Amino acid sequence: MQTKINFNAGPAALPPEVLHEAAKAITKYKKTGLSILELPHRGKEFAEIVAESKQLVRELCDLDDNYEVLWLHGGGRQQFFMVPMNFLAENGSAGYIDSGRWSEEALEYATHYGDVQILATSKDSNYSHLPEWPAKVPKQLAYVHFTTNNTIYGTQWTNIPDTGKVPLIADMSSDIFSRKHDYSRYAMFYAAVQKNLGTPGIALTVIKKDMLERIVRPLPPMLSYAAQVKEDSILNTANVFGVYISLLMLRWTKEKGIATIEKENRHKAKLVYDAIDKSKIFTAHVREKAHRSMMNVCFTANTPENEKKFLALCDERDIIGIKGHRSVGGFRVSLYNAVTVEAVEQLIEVIKNI
């Protein structure tokens, strides 16, 4: 039995049901006589895992067969460079919205392959709010890239911006399946799975088929979306266990329902933000309520002494994962889908009683 209350930003909390099913599969997967850790990546059992996972992604995102679903190595950072490698020509230009550490890193990777236009940024205010989306997106851009939720600073886009006919690409690593969403608005979206969808090492990548016709340069197969689609994400030895855990998370998400998950997530976030806003000790990093993230609540204490006291009290209650990112300090409470209301209520008691 787990004893810790896990608010880590990733690897994040997983539901007990998923952990239980995964534990059984590690001993023996179905009737194969093998552990899931030994399962051949080109066998029929893994093919069934991939097929079901793709079907569930399309179902949860309400997408048709015009979209390809891939499970790729390298997590989110690999997508930072695969996107421009595939879609940004040397003489081309792509637009990026700079709203946090990971969006900034994604645009920096893109500069190695072509011209990058920063369409909007909130860097000058330490990413304490979302930048204003540009009124007009240049038509000649190969694509526009943005990050839907910013884990380090605690901001989140609530609306999907309009880019006209320019393809929109989203990094949804930290808020995928956390709320109802129109995924059909994207030409492509991706998510490192260790937040709401599994364990580290892979990324879910969903791409519209017509984007495959926009690939601008010859690439090694491992780095080509077209080649990955052709081989169903199994160009080399696949991360069988990682994809299996994501399948279990997809099943859990479907059973619970996106509407229920969103309702719980909004409730959890309100509990934490209300406690911080009423506190005389803590201050939320994001003051503008419309920009606040449901997934990551970032805040600071008024003195180093109170910071230490808060950490000590959390440690006494077996509450972990609340330290802010090493680049900014302070605190960060990650409220991903598997974090329960009961866990949040225990944290609120500490916040109120410090």
C-alpha positions in Angstrom: 0.0 0.0 0.0 1.2 3.5 -0.8 1.7 5.8 2.2 2.7 9.0 0.5 0.5 11.8 -0.8 2.0 12.6 -4.1 1.9 16.1 -5.6 4.9 15.6 -7.9 4.9 17.4 -11.2 6.1 14.2 -13.0 6.5 11.3 -12.7 3.1 12.0 -11.2 0.5 10.1 -9.1 -1.1 7.1 -10.7 -4.5 5.7 -9.7 -4.5 2.6 -7.4 -6.5 0.6 -10.0 -3.8 1.2 -12.6 -1.0 0.3 -10.2 -2.8 -2.9 -9.2 -3.4 -4.0 -12.8 0.2 -3.2 -13.7 1.5 -5.2 -10.8 -0.5 -8.2 -12.0 0.9 -7.8 -15.5 4.4 -7.7 -14.2 4.0 -11.1 -12.7 2.1 -12.5 -15.7 0.4 -10.8 -18.6 -2.9 -12.4 -19.4 -2.4 -16.1 -20.4 1.0 -15.5 -22.2 3.1 -17.1 -19.4 5.2 -14.0 -19.6 5.6 -10.8 -17.7 4.6 -7.6 -19.5 8.2 -6.7 -19.1 9.2 -9.7 -21.3 6.4 -9.3 -23.9 7.7 -9.2 -27.5 7.2 -5.8 -29.1 6.3 -7.4 -32.5 3.9 -10.0 -31.0 0.2 -10.0 -31.4 -0.4 -9.2 -27.7 1.5 -5.9 -28.0 -0.2 -5.2 -31.4 -3.5 -5.5 -29.5 -2.3 -3.1 -26.8 -1.3 -0.5 -29.5 -4.5 -0.9 -31.4 -6.7 -0.5 -28.3 -4.7 2.5 -27.1 -5.1 4.2 -30.5 -8.8 3.6 -30.5 -9.2 5.0 -27.0 -7.2 8.1 -27.8 -9.4 8.8 -30.8 -12.5 8.2 -28.7 -11.5 10.4 -25.8 -10.4 13.1 -28.2 -13.5 12.7 -30.5 -11.3 12.3 -33.5 -11.9 10.4 -36.7 -9.5 8.4 -38.9 -8.0 11.6 -40.3 -5.6 11.6 -37.4 -2.7 9.2 -36.8 -1.8 8.2 -33.2 1.8 7.5 -32.3 3.7 6.4 -29.2 7.2 7.8 -29.6 10.5 7.6 -27.6 12.1 10.5 -25.9 9.2 12.2 -24.1 8.3 15.8 -24.8 11.8 17.1 -25.5 12.1 14.8 -28.5 9.0 16.4 -29.9 10.6 19.8 -29.5 13.0 19.0 -32.3 11.0 16.5 -34.3 8.3 19.1 -35.0 10.7 21.6 -36.7 12.8 18.9 -38.3 9.7 17.6 -40.1 7.8 20.9 -40.8 10.2 23.8 -40.7 12.3 24.3 -43.8 15.6 26.2 -43.7 14.1 29.0 -45.6 10.8 28.8 -43.8 9.4 30.4 -40.6 7.4 29.1 -37.7 5.5 31.0 -35.0 5.9 30.2 -31.3 4.1 31.5 -28.2 6.5 31.9 -25.3 4.5 31.4 -22.1 6.9 29.4 -19.9 10.1 27.3 -19.6 9.0 24.5 -21.9 7.6 26.7 -24.6 10.9 28.7 -24.5 12.9 25.5 -24.9 10.7 24.3 -27.7 11.3 27.5 -29.7 15.0 27.4 -29.0 15.2 23.9 -30.5 13.3 25.1 -33.5 16.0 27.8 -34.2 18.3 25.0 -35.3 16.2 24.3 -38.4 14.7 27.5 -39.6 13.5 31.0 -38.7 11.4 31.3 -35.5 9.0 34.2 -34.9 8.1 34.8 -31.3 4.5 35.8 -31.7 3.9 36.6 -28.0 5.8 36.3 -24.8 5.4 36.9 -21.0 9.0 36.3 -20.2 9.6 39.9 -19.0 7.2 39.3 -16.2 8.7 36.0 -15.2 5.8 34.2 -16.9 3.4 35.3 -14.1 0.6 35.6 -16.7 -0.2 34.4 -20.2 0.9 36.6 -23.1 -1.7 38.2 -25.3 -2.3 36.1 -28.4 -1.5 38.0 -31.6 -4.4 39.6 -33.3 -3.1 38.4 -36.7 -1.0 35.3 -37.4 1.2 35.6 -40.5 -0.2 33.4 -43.3 3.3 32.3 -44.5 4.1 30.5 -41.2 4.7 26.7 -41.5 2.9 26.3 -38.2 2.2 27.9 -34.8 3.3 26.1 -31.7 2.1 26.8 -28.1 2.1 25.0 -24.7 -1.4 24.6 -23.3 -0.4 24.4 -19.6 2.8 25.8 -18.1 3.9 23.5 -15.2 6.7 25.6 -13.8 4.8 28.9 -13.5 1.2 27.7 -13.2 -0.6 29.3 -16.2 -3.0 27.6 -18.5 -4.8 28.5 -21.7 -8.6 28.1 -21.4 -9.4 28.8 -25.1 -8.0 27.4 -28.2 -6.6 30.3 -30.2 -7.4 30.9 -33.9 -4.6 30.7 -36.3 -6.6 30.8 -39.5 -5.2 28.4 -42.1 -1.8 28.1 -40.4 -1.5 24.6 -38.7 -1.7 24.8 -34.9 0.5 22.5 -32.9 0.1 22.1 -29.1 2.3 20.7 -26.4 -0.4 19.2 -24.0 2.0 17.3 -21.8 0.5 18.5 -18.5 -3.2 19.0 -19.2 -4.3 16.4 -21.7 -7.6 14.7 -20.8 -8.0 17.0 -17.8 -11.0 18.8 -19.3 -13.4 18.8 -22.3 -11.5 20.0 -25.3 -11.9 20.3 -29.0 -8.8 18.4 -30.2 -10.0 18.6 -33.8 -8.7 22.2 -33.8 -5.1 21.0 -33.9 -3.1 19.9 -36.8 -1.0 18.1 -34.3 -0.7 17.7 -30.5 1.6 15.8 -28.3 2.1 15.0 -24.6 4.9 13.5 -22.5 2.9 10.9 -20.7 4.2 11.1 -17.1 1.6 13.7 -16.0 -1.9 12.4 -16.8 -1.2 9.4 -19.0 1.5 7.1 -17.6 5.2 6.8 -16.9 8.3 8.7 -18.3 10.1 7.9 -21.5 7.5 8.2 -24.3 5.2 10.7 -25.8 1.7 10.4 -27.2 1.7 12.2 -30.6 -1.5 12.7 -32.6 -1.1 14.2 -36.0 -3.5 15.0 -38.9 -2.7 12.9 -41.9 -2.4 15.9 -44.3 0.4 17.2 -42.1 2.5 14.2 -43.3 2.5 15.8 -46.8 4.1 18.9 -45.3 7.4 17.2 -44.2 10.1 19.4 -45.6 13.4 17.4 -45.5 14.6 13.8 -45.8 15.0 12.4 -42.3 16.3 9.2 -40.7 13.2 7.0 -40.2 13.3 7.3 -36.4 12.8 11.1 -36.7 10.3 11.1 -39.5 6.6 11.2 -38.5 5.7 9.6 -41.9 8.1 6.6 -41.2 6.8 6.2 -37.7 3.2 6.1 -39.0 4.1 3.6 -41.6 5.6 1.3 -38.9 2.9 1.9 -36.3 5.5 3.4 -33.9 7.5 0.2 -33.9 10.6 1.1 -36.0 12.7 -0.3 -33.2 12.1 -2.1 -29.9 9.1 -0.3 -28.4 8.6 0.7 -24.8 6.1 -2.1 -24.3 5.6 -1.4 -20.6 5.3 2.3 -21.0 2.6 2.0 -23.7 0.8 -0.6 -21.6 0.6 1.8 -18.6 -0.7 4.5 -20.9 -3.4 2.0 -22.1 -4.4 1.4 -18.5 -4.6 5.2 -17.9 -6.7 5.6 -21.0 -9.1 2.9 -19.8 -9.2 4.5 -16.4 -9.9 7.9 -18.0 -12.7 6.6 -20.1 -14.3 4.8 -17.2 -14.2 7.8 -15.0 -15.3 10.1 -17.8 -13.7 13.4 -18.9 -16.7 15.4 -17.5 -16.2 13.9 -14.0 -12.4 14.4 -14.2 -12.9 18.1 -15.2 -15.4 18.7 -12.4 -12.9 17.2 -9.8 -10.0 19.1 -11.2 -11.8 22.4 -11.0 -12.8 21.6 -7.4 -9.3 20.6 -6.4 -7.8 23.8 -7.9 -10.4 26.0 -6.3 -9.7 24.5 -2.9 -5.9 25.2 -3.2 -6.2 28.6 -4.7 -8.8 29.7 -2.1 -6.6 28.5 0.7 -3.6 30.4 -0.7 -5.5 33.6 -1.4 -6.9 33.7 2.1 -3.5 33.0 3.7 -1.3 35.7 5.2 1.7 33.5 4.6 1.4 32.3 1.0 1.2 34.2 -2.3 0.2 32.7 -5.6 2.6 33.3 -8.5 -0.2 33.9 -10.9 -2.4 36.8 -9.7 -4.7 36.9 -12.8 -7.3 34.3 -11.9 -8.3 33.7 -15.6 -4.7 32.6 -16.3 -4.3 30.2 -13.4 -3.6 26.6 -14.1 -5.9 23.8 -12.8 -3.0 21.4 -13.0 -0.1 23.2 -11.3 -0.6 25.7 -8.4 2.6 27.7 -7.9 3.1 29.9 -4.8 5.7 31.3 -2.3 5.9 31.8 1.4 6.5 35.2 2.9 9.7 34.2 4.9 12.3 31.5 4.6 11.3 30.4 8.1 7.7 29.8 7.1 8.9 28.0 4.0 10.9 25.5 6.1 8.0 25.2 8.6 5.6 24.3 5.7 7.9 21.7 4.3 8.4 20.1 7.7 4.7 19.9 8.3 4.1 18.4 4.9 6.8 15.9 5.6 5.2 14.9 8.9 1.9 14.3 7.0 3.7 12.2 4.3 2.9 14.9 1.7 5.6 15.0 -1.0 6.4 16.7 -4.3 5.5 20.3 -3.3 8.8 22.0 -3.9 8.8 24.4 -6.8 10.9 23.7 -9.9 14.6 24.1 -9.2 14.8 27.1 -11.6 12.2 29.2 -9.6 12.0 27.8 -6.1 8.9 28.3 -3.9 6.2 25.6 -4.0 4.2 23.8 -6.7 1.2 21.6 -6.1 0.4 19.4 -9.1 -3.2 18.4 -9.3 -3.2 15.9 -12.1 -6.1 13.6 -12.8 -5.1 10.8 -10.4 -4.7 13.2 -7.4 -7.7 12.7 -5.2 -9.9 15.4 -3.5 -9.0 13.7 -0.2 -5.3 14.3 -0.8 -5.9 17.9 -1.6 -8.0 18.3 1.6 -5.1 17.0 3.7 -2.8 19.6 2.1 -5.3 22.4 2.7 -5.3 21.5 6.5 -1.5 22.1 6.5 -1.9 25.4 4.6 -4.5 26.6 7.0 -2.7 25.6 10.2 0.8 26.8 9.5 
